[in-house]
Amino acid sequence: MHWVRRFKVRVGDDERGRRSLTGDAGPDFLCIGAHKGGTTWLYQQLDSHPDFWMPPVKELHYFDQLSRVQRAFAPRRRDERDLRFLESLKSLSARPHIDLENYAQLFEPKASLLSGDISPNYSTLSTKIIRRIIGYFPNLKIIFLARDPVERVWSHLSMEVRWRQIEPFDATDIDQVNRNLLRRGMLLRSYPSVIVARWKRYVRPERFGIYFFDDLKTNPIELRRSILNFLGADPDEPSGPLKADHNNWAGVEKLPLTDQVRSHLAHFFKKELKACAARLGGPAREWPKRYGF
């Protein structure tokens, strides 16, 4: 599966396989998804942690849309650093091609703190773009929050209906479910084993962290600790008043999922569920058993 970019991709003269002299600027990590895998929870935990300065918008969408997106919520404007970041992002997004040097400069406000870009759409990036990113930022850490493909796609469809991103449909009608499931953009986001394999071709194993939505539901304290350790932050420092299980989207109503549709989705993703069990390990080992595979 390949994702076709709609804007020009240019390789700069100082960018061929090496990072230019940007000092300590640049992100320390990217979170590349998954959609509906807990990325909002992660942003809130890091944004409130004293070891981090996070961008004033959760999803930069730079490498997939040059940050040219309509945002559902106004960006944070807490201080001069936020304003400087937003102004630089606006200037950067006006350029017709990816500019890694000036993207790196966006993160100068972090100073000695940690910072990163949490954009789930990066799960859809092509190998060409991934290779450029990692070539320029060889020490970048990558986080992927994996979720059972059946649960993930249903949560994603529910979100799209809730936000009127797609027309409401009869969630009990398999034909209508398929019509929404088989959209290219949905499929690109629905195969975690493929996403992980594509990124792992270029990221060193010790710099690639796979975590699971299952753990967010069952043991968010330990999940938070594991991610903070991976990023080099202090897991014993609290994230301000936020508890580890704080999640704005927890309990949000989803489309009704009948046994018939659940079974249909499980068989649709049967091969992927088994691939995740074999390649991702951890809680993914239990995913096929949920559906009798």
C-alpha positions in Angstrom: 0.0 0.0 0.0 1.4 3.4 -1.0 0.1 6.9 -0.2 0.3 9.4 -3.0 1.3 12.9 -1.9 -0.6 15.9 -3.4 2.3 18.4 -3.1 5.8 18.6 -4.3 8.5 16.6 -2.5 12.0 18.1 -2.8 15.3 16.9 -1.4 17.4 19.8 -0.3 21.1 20.0 -1.0 22.0 19.7 2.7 19.5 17.0 3.4 20.8 13.9 1.7 21.1 11.4 4.6 22.3 13.8 7.2 20.9 16.4 9.6 22.1 20.0 9.0 23.4 22.2 11.7 20.2 22.9 13.6 21.7 22.5 17.1 19.3 20.9 19.5 16.2 21.9 17.5 13.9 19.3 16.1 11.5 16.8 17.7 12.7 14.2 20.0 10.0 11.8 18.9 7.1 11.3 16.6 3.9 9.5 17.5 2.7 8.0 14.3 -0.7 6.7 15.5 -2.8 4.8 15.5 -6.0 6.8 15.0 -8.3 6.0 17.9 -5.4 4.4 19.7 -4.9 6.8 22.6 -2.9 9.6 21.0 -5.0 12.3 22.6 -4.4 10.7 26.0 -0.7 10.7 25.2 -0.6 14.3 24.2 -2.4 15.4 27.3 0.0 13.4 29.6 3.1 14.8 28.0 1.8 18.4 27.7 1.2 18.4 31.4 4.5 16.8 32.4 7.3 19.1 33.6 10.0 17.3 31.4 8.2 18.3 28.1 7.3 21.3 26.1 4.7 20.2 23.6 3.5 22.1 20.5 0.3 24.1 21.0 -1.6 21.9 18.6 -1.7 18.2 19.1 -1.5 17.1 15.4 0.9 19.1 13.2 0.0 17.2 10.0 3.2 18.5 8.5 4.5 15.4 6.7 1.1 14.4 5.3 -0.6 17.8 4.6 2.1 20.5 5.2 -0.1 21.5 8.2 -2.8 22.8 5.8 -5.7 21.5 7.8 -8.8 22.8 9.4 -8.6 22.3 13.1 -11.6 21.4 15.3 -10.2 23.3 18.3 -8.3 26.6 18.6 -4.6 26.1 19.3 -3.2 26.8 22.7 -1.9 30.3 23.2 -0.4 30.1 26.6 2.7 32.2 26.2 5.2 33.8 23.7 6.6 30.4 22.9 3.2 29.2 21.6 2.7 32.3 19.5 6.2 31.9 18.0 5.6 28.3 17.2 2.2 29.0 15.5 3.7 31.9 13.5 6.6 29.7 12.3 4.2 26.8 11.5 2.0 29.2 9.4 5.1 30.4 7.5 6.4 26.8 7.0 3.0 25.5 5.7 3.0 28.1 3.0 6.0 26.5 1.3 5.2 24.0 -1.5 7.5 21.3 -0.3 8.7 19.6 2.9 11.5 21.6 4.5 13.1 19.5 7.2 15.5 22.2 8.4 12.8 24.7 9.1 10.5 22.0 10.5 13.3 21.2 13.0 13.4 24.9 14.0 9.7 24.8 15.0 10.9 23.0 18.1 13.3 25.6 19.3 10.9 26.7 22.1 11.4 23.5 23.9 14.9 24.6 24.9 16.3 21.8 27.2 13.0 20.0 27.5 11.6 17.1 25.4 9.1 17.6 22.6 7.5 15.8 19.7 5.0 15.6 17.0 1.9 13.5 17.6 0.2 13.1 14.3 -1.7 9.8 13.7 -1.8 10.4 9.9 1.9 9.7 9.8 0.9 6.1 9.9 0.0 6.5 6.2 3.3 8.0 5.1 5.2 6.4 2.2 8.5 4.8 2.5 10.1 7.7 0.6 9.0 10.2 3.2 9.8 8.0 6.1 13.3 7.5 4.8 13.8 11.2 4.5 12.6 11.9 8.0 14.8 9.3 9.6 17.7 10.2 7.5 17.5 13.8 8.7 16.7 12.9 12.3 18.6 9.7 12.9 18.1 9.8 16.7 14.4 10.3 16.5 12.2 8.0 18.6 9.0 6.6 17.1 5.9 5.7 19.1 3.1 3.6 17.8 -0.1 3.0 19.8 -1.6 -0.2 18.5 -5.2 -1.2 18.7 -7.2 -4.3 17.8 -8.1 -3.5 14.1 -11.8 -4.4 14.6 -12.2 -2.1 17.6 -10.1 0.6 16.0 -12.0 0.8 12.8 -15.4 0.9 14.6 -14.2 3.7 16.9 -12.9 5.6 13.8 -16.1 5.2 11.9 -18.1 6.3 15.0 -15.9 9.4 15.3 -16.3 10.3 11.6 -20.1 10.1 11.9 -20.1 12.1 15.2 -18.0 14.8 13.6 -20.0 14.8 10.4 -16.9 13.8 8.4 -18.9 11.2 6.7 -22.7 10.8 6.1 -24.5 8.9 8.8 -25.2 5.3 7.7 -27.0 2.2 8.9 -24.5 0.5 11.1 -26.5 -2.7 11.0 -26.3 -3.0 7.2 -23.1 -4.8 6.1 -23.2 -3.3 2.7 -23.2 0.2 4.1 -20.5 -0.7 6.6 -18.3 -2.1 3.7 -18.8 1.1 1.7 -17.2 3.1 4.5 -14.7 0.5 5.5 -13.3 0.0 2.0 -12.4 3.7 1.5 -8.6 3.9 0.8 -7.9 6.3 3.6 -9.6 4.0 6.1 -7.7 0.9 4.9 -4.4 2.7 5.1 -4.9 3.2 8.8 -6.3 -0.2 9.6 -3.3 -2.6 9.2 -0.9 -2.0 12.2 1.4 -4.8 11.2 2.0 -3.2 7.8 2.4 0.3 9.3 5.0 -1.0 11.9 6.9 -2.9 9.2 7.1 0.1 6.9 8.6 2.3 9.6 10.8 -0.3 11.1 12.8 -0.6 7.9 14.4 2.8 8.7 14.1 3.1 12.5 16.6 1.3 14.8 14.8 -1.2 17.1 15.8 0.5 20.3 14.2 3.8 19.0 10.9 2.2 18.0 8.3 1.8 20.8 5.1 -0.1 20.3 2.4 0.3 23.0 -1.1 -0.9 23.2 -4.6 0.6 23.7 -5.4 -2.5 25.7 -3.0 -1.3 28.4 -4.5 2.2 28.4 -7.8 0.5 29.3 -6.4 -1.9 31.9 -3.2 -0.3 33.3 -2.7 3.3 32.3 -0.3 4.0 35.1 2.2 1.4 33.8 1.6 2.4 30.2 2.4 6.0 31.1 5.5 4.9 33.0 6.7 2.8 30.1 6.4 5.5 27.5 8.0 8.1 29.7 11.0 5.8 30.3 11.3 5.2 26.6 11.3 9.0 26.0 13.9 9.6 28.7 11.5 11.5 31.0 10.9 11.0 34.7 8.0 8.6 35.2 7.6 9.6 38.8 6.9 13.2 38.0 3.1 13.8 37.9 1.5 15.3 34.8 0.1 18.3 36.7 -3.3 17.4 38.1 -4.0 14.8 35.4 -4.3 11.2 36.5 -2.8 8.5 34.3 -6.3 7.3 33.4 -7.5 10.7 32.3 -9.0 10.4 28.8 -11.3 13.0 27.2 -12.7 10.4 24.8 -13.4 7.6 27.3 -17.0 6.7 27.3 -17.9 8.6 24.1 -20.9 6.9 22.5 -20.1 4.7 19.5 -22.2 3.4 16.7 -24.1 0.3 17.8 -22.1 -2.8 16.9 -24.2 -5.9 16.2 -22.9 -9.4 16.6 -23.3 -9.9 12.8 -21.3 -6.8 11.9 -18.7 -7.6 14.5 -18.3 -11.1 13.1 -18.1 -9.6 9.5 -15.3 -7.2 10.6 -13.5 -9.9 12.4 -13.4 -12.1 9.3 -12.4 -9.1 7.2 -9.4 -8.5 9.5 -8.7 -12.2 10.3 -5.4 -12.3 8.5 -4.3 -9.0 10.0 -5.3 -10.0 13.5 -3.0 -13.1 13.2 -0.2 -11.0 11.7 -0.4 -8.6 14.6 -0.3 -11.4 17.1 2.8 -12.8 15.5 4.6 -9.5 14.7 3.6 -7.1 17.5 3.4 -9.4 20.4 2.1 -8.2 23.8 -1.6 -7.8 24.0 -1.9 -8.4 20.3 -1.4 -12.1 20.9 -4.9 -12.2 22.4 -6.6 -10.3 19.6 -7.5 -13.4 17.3 -8.9 -15.2 20.3 -11.5 -12.5 20.9 -13.1 -13.6 17.6 -12.6 -17.3 17.9 -9.5 -17.5 15.6 
